[in-house]
Structures are given as structure tokens and as C-alpha cells.
């Protein structure tokens, strides 16, 4: 049995039907990829009937679009919680630690193993968004370059998974200009 993706980053568990379907989507995507995503399998994983799934999402594309929004919201909310009340370097460091934890613990991020061509195509659209969000946490000269470098390090660790989270974090800190 797969472990559900509920509350991995200190969030309150959302048990709504829509949320259960989106969490189930992550699990099914991690096993099958987007191309072979089966709505029947998502419904089964979520513990809902197929008609119930269709009440929430009229098509596979609608489900995938909603899942993309859900993932971005989950990531953004996690960053916000991790950095709440912090300023300056402490806030940036907390965001970098969250990125490492997110990639380590969230099973949906391993879609690269199943459908690399799909994921690489999506990274081109997501990269500027991630860079802009991280750049907001950087101050001083070369903030844009530091943000771009840190995001590319994170993408590199996503594509070629490492088992050394400490090295991953050290590389992100170096790219962002945080002195050890």
C-alpha cells in the first residue's frame, strides 16, 4: 500500500474529496506517468467512484491542470510556512532547506523517472517561475544570477537524484551566496 501524501510538510490534513483525488493523482502519476494516467486508477486510489471523480474533473486534462495548480500551491504554502517570521539570510536558508526536504519526501517529484520527456518539457515553463520566487528572497548584487543558479542546482538534483541531502543543501547555499 502506498503512503498518502497528506500533511508531509506540517500542514493540516485536508480530507475533502477534491483534495483526496489530487493526492491520489500524485500517487498514480508517480507509478504511471501522465501519458498512461488512468482516471479509473485515480478514482480507486482516492477511494471514490469514477462518476464522483468526473463530478470534480470532467477530463484527464482538467485533472492534470488542477493537479499542477495544487502542486504549486502545496509548494508555495510549504515555503511560506517554512519561512514565516524569518528575515534575511535565515528566511532564505529556511526556503533552501524546504526545497531539499520537498524533493526528498514528496513522491510526485520522481515523475522524471517515468516520463523524462514530459517533465523536461514542463521544466522550461516552470523554471522562470521558480527563479522569480527565489529571487524575491535574495538581496544584494547578482540576486537574479544567484536565484537562477540555485534553481538549476535544484533541477539538477531533481533530474539526477542524490542520496546526500546535506550536499544538496550545501550546494544550494553556495549558489545563493550563504556563507557557511
LUMVEX-467126 format. One record per residue: residue number from 1; residue in three letters; x, z, y of N, C-alpha, C in turn. Coordinates in Angstrom, 2 decimals, m for minus. Example, Ala and Ser with C-alpha at 12.3 -4.5 7.8 and 13.67 -1.06 7.14 Angstrom:
# LUMVEX-467126
SITE,num,residuo,neast,nup,nnorth,caeast,caup,canorth,ceast,cup,cnorth
SITE,1,ala,13.19,7.80,m5.69,12.30,7.80,m4.50,13.20,7.80,m3.30
SITE,2,ser,12.85,7.08,m2.25,13.67,7.14,m1.06,12.90,7.87,0.03
# end
This chain:
# LUMVEX-467126
SITE,num,residuo,neast,nup,nnorth,caeast,caup,canorth,ceast,cup,cnorth
SITE,1,unk,0.84,0.00,m1.19,0.00,0.00,0.00,0.88,0.00,1.24
SITE,2,unk,0.52,m0.79,2.25,1.28,m0.85,3.48,0.90,0.32,4.37
SITE,3,unk,1.90,0.82,5.09,1.61,1.86,6.06,0.98,1.24,7.29
SITE,4,unk,m0.06,1.84,7.82,m0.68,1.28,9.02,0.22,1.46,10.22
SITE,5,unk,0.00,0.65,11.23,0.80,0.71,12.43,0.16,1.61,13.48
SITE,6,unk,m0.57,2.62,13.08,m1.21,3.47,14.08,m0.21,4.45,14.66
SITE,7,unk,m0.32,4.62,15.95,0.42,5.62,16.71,1.92,5.69,16.41
SITE,8,unk,2.64,4.55,16.30,4.06,4.64,15.98,4.91,5.16,17.14
SITE,9,unk,4.39,5.12,18.33,5.21,5.49,19.48,4.57,6.61,20.28
SITE,10,unk,3.90,7.52,19.58,3.33,8.67,20.23,2.00,8.40,20.90
SITE,11,unk,1.33,7.33,20.54,0.03,7.02,21.12,m1.06,7.74,20.35
SITE,12,unk,m2.19,7.92,20.99,m3.34,8.47,20.28,m3.86,7.36,19.38
SITE,13,unk,m4.27,7.71,18.19,m4.75,6.71,17.25,m6.07,6.13,17.72
SITE,14,unk,m6.16,4.82,17.74,m7.37,4.09,18.09,m7.99,3.61,16.79
SITE,15,unk,m9.18,4.09,16.49,m9.82,3.72,15.23,m10.94,2.71,15.43
SITE,16,unk,m11.05,2.11,16.61,m12.09,1.12,16.83,m11.92,m0.06,15.87
SITE,17,unk,m13.01,m0.73,15.60,m12.98,m1.88,14.69,m12.03,m2.96,15.22
SITE,18,unk,m12.12,m3.25,16.51,m11.25,m4.27,17.10,m9.78,m3.90,16.90
SITE,19,unk,m9.44,m2.66,17.16,m8.06,m2.21,17.01,m7.62,m2.28,15.54
SITE,20,unk,m8.48,m1.87,14.64,m8.14,m1.94,13.21,m7.86,m3.38,12.79
SITE,21,unk,m8.63,m4.32,13.32,m8.42,m5.73,13.00,m7.07,m6.20,13.55
SITE,22,unk,m6.74,m5.80,14.76,m5.46,m6.21,15.36,m4.27,m5.59,14.61
SITE,23,unk,m4.40,m4.34,14.20,m3.34,m3.70,13.41,m3.21,m4.41,12.06
SITE,24,unk,m4.34,m4.73,11.46,m4.32,m5.46,10.18,m3.68,m6.83,10.36
SITE,25,unk,m3.91,m7.45,11.50,m3.31,m8.76,11.79,m1.79,m8.65,11.76
SITE,26,unk,m1.24,m7.59,12.34,0.21,m7.39,12.31,0.72,m7.29,10.88
SITE,27,unk,0.01,m6.56,10.06,0.42,m6.40,8.66,0.38,m7.73,7.91
SITE,28,unk,m0.70,m8.48,8.10,m0.84,m9.75,7.40,0.19,m10.77,7.92
SITE,29,unk,0.41,m10.78,9.23,1.42,m11.67,9.79,2.80,m11.35,9.23
SITE,30,unk,3.09,m10.06,9.07,4.40,m9.65,8.55,4.60,m10.13,7.11
SITE,31,unk,3.50,m10.32,6.39,3.60,m10.81,5.00,3.51,m12.32,4.90
SITE,32,unk,2.66,m12.93,5.72,2.31,m14.33,5.52,2.74,m15.27,6.63
SITE,33,unk,2.92,m14.75,7.85,3.22,m15.60,8.99,1.95,m16.16,9.61
SITE,34,unk,2.11,m16.82,10.76,0.96,m17.38,11.47,0.35,m18.56,10.76
SITE,35,unk,1.18,m19.44,10.24,0.69,m20.66,9.62,m0.23,m20.36,8.45
SITE,36,unk,0.14,m19.37,7.65,m0.64,m19.04,6.45,m1.56,m17.84,6.65
SITE,37,unk,m1.75,m17.43,7.89,m2.62,m16.29,8.17,m4.02,m16.57,7.65
SITE,38,unk,m4.52,m15.66,6.84,m5.85,m15.77,6.27,m6.76,m14.74,6.92
SITE,39,unk,m7.85,m15.19,7.50,m8.80,m14.26,8.11,m9.44,m13.36,7.06
SITE,40,unk,m9.61,m13.87,5.86,m10.13,m13.04,4.77,m9.17,m11.90,4.46
SITE,41,unk,m7.87,m12.21,4.46,m6.87,m11.18,4.19,m6.82,m10.16,5.33
SITE,42,unk,m6.97,m10.62,6.56,m7.00,m9.70,7.71,m8.21,m8.77,7.58
SITE,43,unk,m9.37,m9.34,7.25,m10.58,m8.52,7.10,m10.39,m7.48,6.00
SITE,44,unk,m9.84,m7.89,4.88,m9.59,m6.97,3.77,m8.63,m5.86,4.20
SITE,45,unk,m7.54,m6.23,4.86,m6.55,m5.25,5.33,m7.17,m4.27,6.32
SITE,46,unk,m8.08,m4.76,7.17,m8.72,m3.91,8.18,m9.86,m3.08,7.61
SITE,47,unk,m10.30,m3.42,6.41,m11.42,m2.70,5.81,m12.75,m3.07,6.43
SITE,48,unk,m12.86,m4.34,6.85,m14.11,m4.83,7.43,m14.53,m6.10,6.69
SITE,49,unk,m15.78,m6.46,6.85,m16.24,m7.71,6.23,m15.77,m8.88,7.08
SITE,50,unk,m15.77,m10.05,6.47,m15.39,m11.25,7.21,m16.37,m11.53,8.36
SITE,51,unk,m17.69,m11.36,8.16,m18.60,m11.52,9.30,m18.31,m10.55,10.45
SITE,52,unk,m17.89,m9.34,10.11,m17.53,m8.38,11.17,m16.32,m8.88,11.93
SITE,53,unk,m15.32,m9.39,11.22,m14.15,m9.94,11.89,m14.56,m11.07,12.84
SITE,54,unk,m15.47,m11.94,12.36,m15.91,m13.06,13.19,m16.74,m12.62,14.39
SITE,55,unk,m17.37,m11.46,14.31,m18.08,m10.95,15.50,m17.09,m10.62,16.60
SITE,56,unk,m15.90,m10.18,16.23,m14.88,m9.83,17.21,m14.02,m11.02,17.61
SITE,57,unk,m13.72,m11.89,16.65,m12.82,m13.03,16.87,m13.41,m14.25,16.19
SITE,58,unk,m13.82,m15.22,16.99,m14.56,m16.37,16.47,m13.69,m17.35,15.68
SITE,59,unk,m12.37,m17.26,15.86,m11.48,m18.21,15.18,m10.11,m17.57,14.96
SITE,60,unk,m9.33,m18.21,14.15,m7.96,m17.76,13.90,m7.17,m17.78,15.21
SITE,61,unk,m7.33,m18.82,16.02,m6.60,m18.92,17.27,m7.01,m17.81,18.23
SITE,62,unk,m8.29,m17.50,18.28,m8.76,m16.41,19.14,m8.15,m15.08,18.69
SITE,63,unk,m8.08,m14.86,17.39,m7.46,m13.65,16.86,m5.98,m13.60,17.23
SITE,64,unk,m5.26,m14.71,17.06,m3.84,m14.74,17.38,m3.60,m14.52,18.88
SITE,65,unk,m4.45,m15.11,19.71,m4.31,m14.89,21.16,m4.53,m13.42,21.51
SITE,66,unk,m5.55,m12.82,20.94,m5.83,m11.40,21.19,m4.70,m10.54,20.65
SITE,67,unk,m4.15,m10.92,19.51,m3.04,m10.17,18.94,m1.83,m10.22,19.86
SITE,68,unk,m1.54,m11.37,20.44,m0.43,m11.48,21.38,m0.60,m10.55,22.57
SITE,69,unk,m1.80,m10.51,23.11,m2.10,m9.60,24.23,m1.95,m8.15,23.77
SITE,70,unk,m2.47,m7.84,22.58,m2.37,m6.49,22.01,m0.92,m6.06,21.86
SITE,71,unk,m0.07,m6.93,21.34,1.34,m6.61,21.18,2.01,m6.33,22.52
SITE,72,unk,1.75,m7.17,23.52,2.35,m6.95,24.84,1.87,m5.63,25.43
SITE,73,unk,0.57,m5.33,25.29,0.04,m4.07,25.80,0.66,m2.88,25.08
SITE,74,unk,0.80,m2.99,23.76,1.40,m1.91,22.98,2.84,m1.67,23.43
SITE,75,unk,3.59,m2.73,23.62,4.97,m2.61,24.08,5.03,m2.03,25.49
SITE,76,unk,4.23,m2.57,26.40,4.23,m2.09,27.78,3.81,m0.63,27.87
SITE,77,unk,2.79,m0.24,27.10,2.35,1.15,27.10,3.44,2.06,26.54
SITE,78,unk,4.14,1.59,25.52,5.23,2.37,24.95,6.37,2.56,25.95
SITE,79,unk,6.73,1.51,26.65,7.77,1.61,27.69,7.32,2.58,28.78
SITE,80,unk,6.07,2.46,29.19,5.55,3.35,30.24,5.62,4.81,29.81
SITE,81,unk,5.22,5.08,28.58,5.27,6.46,28.09,6.71,6.95,27.97
SITE,82,unk,7.60,6.08,27.49,8.99,6.47,27.30,9.70,6.75,28.62
SITE,83,unk,9.27,6.10,29.69,9.96,6.23,30.98,9.20,7.09,31.98
SITE,84,unk,8.05,7.61,31.60,7.21,8.40,32.52,8.00,9.57,33.10
SITE,85,unk,7.94,9.69,34.41,8.57,10.81,35.09,10.07,10.69,35.28
SITE,86,unk,10.66,9.61,34.79,12.11,9.43,34.91,12.42,8.46,36.05
SITE,87,unk,13.65,8.57,36.54,14.09,7.69,37.63,15.48,7.16,37.33
SITE,88,unk,15.80,6.07,37.99,17.15,5.53,37.96,17.66,5.23,36.55
SITE,89,unk,18.89,5.64,36.31,19.56,5.37,35.05,18.84,6.01,33.87
SITE,90,unk,18.29,7.21,34.08,17.56,7.88,32.99,16.35,7.04,32.56
SITE,91,unk,15.67,6.45,33.52,14.50,5.61,33.22,14.93,4.35,32.47
SITE,92,unk,15.98,3.71,32.95,16.50,2.51,32.29,16.94,2.82,30.87
SITE,93,unk,17.67,3.93,30.70,18.15,4.30,29.38,16.98,4.59,28.43
SITE,94,unk,15.95,5.25,28.93,14.77,5.52,28.09,14.11,4.22,27.66
SITE,95,unk,14.06,3.24,28.56,13.48,1.93,28.22,14.32,1.23,27.14
SITE,96,unk,15.63,1.31,27.26,16.51,0.68,26.26,16.37,1.37,24.91
SITE,97,unk,16.28,2.71,24.92,16.08,3.43,23.66,14.75,3.03,23.02
SITE,98,unk,13.72,2.84,23.86,12.43,2.41,23.33,12.54,1.04,22.67
SITE,99,unk,13.26,0.12,23.28,13.42,m1.22,22.71,14.04,m1.13,21.32
SITE,100,unk,15.06,m0.30,21.17,15.70,m0.14,19.86,14.71,0.45,18.86
SITE,101,unk,14.00,1.50,19.25,13.03,2.14,18.35,11.91,1.18,17.99
SITE,102,unk,11.44,0.44,18.95,10.36,m0.52,18.72,10.76,m1.54,17.67
SITE,103,unk,11.94,m2.13,17.84,12.39,m3.13,16.88,12.66,m2.53,15.51
SITE,104,unk,13.07,m1.28,15.48,13.36,m0.62,14.22,12.10,m0.25,13.44
SITE,105,unk,11.06,0.18,14.14,9.92,0.77,13.44,8.68,m0.11,13.34
SITE,106,unk,8.59,m1.16,14.11,7.37,m1.96,14.13,7.51,m3.15,13.18
SITE,107,unk,6.74,m3.15,12.11,6.89,m4.19,11.08,6.57,m5.59,11.58
SITE,108,unk,5.73,m5.71,12.59,5.36,m7.02,13.10,6.50,m7.79,13.71
SITE,109,unk,7.55,m7.08,14.12,8.66,m7.81,14.74,9.46,m8.62,13.74
SITE,110,unk,9.24,m8.49,12.45,10.01,m9.22,11.46,9.39,m10.58,11.11
SITE,111,unk,8.48,m11.07,11.90,7.90,m12.38,11.68,8.98,m13.47,11.66
SITE,112,unk,10.09,m13.21,12.31,11.21,m14.16,12.32,11.68,m14.48,10.90
SITE,113,unk,11.54,m13.52,9.99,11.98,m13.74,8.61,11.08,m14.74,7.88
SITE,114,unk,9.83,m14.83,8.28,8.84,m15.65,7.59,8.70,m17.03,8.23
SITE,115,unk,8.62,m17.06,9.54,8.41,m18.33,10.26,9.35,m18.44,11.45
SITE,116,unk,10.62,m18.64,11.20,11.57,m18.68,12.33,11.23,m19.74,13.37
SITE,117,unk,10.78,m20.90,12.92,10.49,m21.98,13.88,9.35,m21.62,14.83
SITE,118,unk,8.36,m20.92,14.34,7.23,m20.49,15.18,7.71,m19.45,16.19
SITE,119,unk,8.46,m18.47,15.70,8.93,m17.38,16.56,9.89,m17.89,17.62
SITE,120,unk,10.81,m18.74,17.25,11.77,m19.26,18.22,11.04,m20.04,19.32
SITE,121,unk,10.01,m20.77,18.95,9.20,m21.45,19.96,8.52,m20.49,20.92
SITE,122,unk,8.07,m19.36,20.40,7.41,m18.36,21.23,8.39,m17.60,22.12
SITE,123,unk,9.61,m17.42,21.64,10.61,m16.67,22.41,10.88,m17.32,23.76
SITE,124,unk,10.84,m18.63,23.82,11.05,m19.33,25.08,10.03,m18.95,26.14
SITE,125,unk,8.82,m18.65,25.71,7.78,m18.23,26.65,7.86,m16.74,26.98
SITE,126,unk,8.31,m15.95,26.03,8.32,m14.50,26.20,9.57,m14.02,26.93
SITE,127,unk,10.69,m14.71,26.76,11.96,m14.31,27.34,11.87,m14.05,28.86
SITE,128,unk,11.30,m14.95,29.66,11.23,m14.69,31.10,10.39,m13.45,31.45
SITE,129,unk,9.35,m13.21,30.68,8.50,m12.03,30.92,9.29,m10.75,30.64
SITE,130,unk,9.97,m10.72,29.51,10.77,m9.54,29.15,11.88,m9.31,30.17
SITE,131,unk,12.54,m10.37,30.57,13.63,m10.26,31.55,13.11,m9.70,32.87
SITE,132,unk,11.99,m10.20,33.34,11.42,m9.73,34.61,11.03,m8.26,34.53
SITE,133,unk,10.48,m7.83,33.41,10.08,m6.43,33.26,11.29,m5.51,33.26
SITE,134,unk,12.36,m5.91,32.57,13.55,m5.08,32.54,14.25,m5.08,33.89
SITE,135,unk,14.23,m6.20,34.56,14.90,m6.31,35.87,14.32,m5.31,36.87
SITE,136,unk,13.05,m4.99,36.74,12.42,m4.02,37.64,13.05,m2.63,37.50
SITE,137,unk,13.67,m2.35,36.36,14.29,m1.04,36.12,15.76,m1.00,36.55
SITE,138,unk,16.30,m2.15,36.91,17.71,m2.23,37.28,17.87,m2.23,38.79
SITE,139,unk,18.91,m1.56,39.24,19.19,m1.56,40.67,20.60,m2.08,40.88
SITE,140,unk,20.91,m2.39,42.11,22.26,m2.83,42.43,22.47,m4.31,42.20
SITE,141,unk,23.73,m4.71,42.40,24.03,m6.14,42.27,23.93,m6.62,40.82
SITE,142,unk,23.64,m7.87,40.67,23.58,m8.52,39.36,22.47,m8.00,38.46
SITE,143,unk,21.43,m7.45,39.02,20.31,m6.94,38.23,19.70,m8.02,37.34
SITE,144,unk,19.55,m9.22,37.88,18.95,m10.31,37.10,19.85,m10.70,35.92
SITE,145,unk,21.16,m10.74,36.16,22.10,m11.08,35.10,22.13,m9.98,34.04
SITE,146,unk,22.13,m8.72,34.47,22.12,m7.60,33.53,20.85,m7.62,32.67
SITE,147,unk,19.72,m7.84,33.31,18.45,m7.88,32.57,18.45,m9.03,31.56
SITE,148,unk,18.88,m10.19,32.00,18.91,m11.36,31.11,19.85,m11.11,29.94
SITE,149,unk,21.00,m10.50,30.20,21.96,m10.23,29.12,21.40,m9.21,28.14
SITE,150,unk,20.82,m8.14,28.64,20.25,m7.12,27.76,19.13,m7.69,26.90
SITE,151,unk,18.29,m8.52,27.48,17.18,m9.11,26.72,17.74,m10.06,25.65
SITE,152,unk,18.77,m10.79,25.97,19.37,m11.69,24.97,20.03,m10.89,23.85
SITE,153,unk,20.60,m9.74,24.16,21.14,m8.87,23.12,19.99,m8.40,22.22
SITE,154,unk,18.88,m7.99,22.84,17.72,m7.54,22.06,17.18,m8.67,21.18
SITE,155,unk,17.10,m9.87,21.73,16.63,m11.02,20.96,17.59,m11.30,19.80
SITE,156,unk,18.88,m11.20,20.07,19.87,m11.41,19.02,19.67,m10.41,17.87
SITE,157,unk,19.44,m9.16,18.20,19.21,m8.14,17.16,17.88,m8.37,16.44
SITE,158,unk,16.94,m8.98,17.14,15.67,m9.32,16.51,15.85,m10.45,15.50
SITE,159,unk,16.60,m11.47,15.89,16.79,m12.62,15.03,17.69,m12.28,13.83
SITE,160,unk,18.80,m11.60,14.10,19.73,m11.20,13.05,19.73,m9.68,13.03
SITE,161,unk,18.88,m9.12,12.19,18.67,m7.68,12.15,19.95,m6.93,11.77
SITE,162,unk,20.16,m5.84,12.48,21.29,m4.97,12.22,20.78,m3.65,11.69
SITE,163,unk,21.58,m2.98,10.91,21.18,m1.67,10.40,21.82,m0.55,11.22
SITE,164,unk,22.42,m0.87,12.34,23.10,0.12,13.15,22.44,0.23,14.53
SITE,165,unk,21.42,1.07,14.62,20.69,1.24,15.87,21.59,1.79,16.99
SITE,166,unk,22.58,2.62,16.64,23.48,3.16,17.65,24.28,2.05,18.33
SITE,167,unk,24.75,1.07,17.54,25.48,m0.06,18.11,24.55,m0.92,18.96
SITE,168,unk,23.35,m1.13,18.48,22.36,m1.90,19.23,22.13,m1.26,20.59
SITE,169,unk,21.90,0.05,20.62,21.69,0.76,21.88,22.93,0.70,22.76
SITE,170,unk,24.11,0.87,22.18,25.35,0.80,22.95,25.50,m0.58,23.59
SITE,171,unk,25.15,m1.63,22.87,25.24,m2.98,23.41,24.25,m3.19,24.54
SITE,172,unk,23.02,m2.68,24.38,22.03,m2.79,25.46,22.50,m2.03,26.70
SITE,173,unk,23.03,m0.83,26.49,23.52,m0.03,27.63,24.65,m0.76,28.34
SITE,174,unk,25.56,m1.34,27.58,26.68,m2.08,28.18,26.15,m3.27,28.98
SITE,175,unk,25.23,m4.01,28.40,24.68,m5.19,29.09,23.97,m4.79,30.38
SITE,176,unk,23.31,m3.64,30.37,22.56,m3.18,31.54,23.43,m2.43,32.54
SITE,177,unk,24.70,m2.21,32.19,25.62,m1.56,33.11,25.55,m0.05,33.12
SITE,178,unk,25.05,0.55,32.05,25.01,2.01,31.96,26.34,2.49,31.40
SITE,179,unk,26.99,3.33,32.16,28.29,3.87,31.72,28.06,4.92,30.64
SITE,180,unk,28.89,4.89,29.60,28.77,5.86,28.50,29.48,7.15,28.85
# end
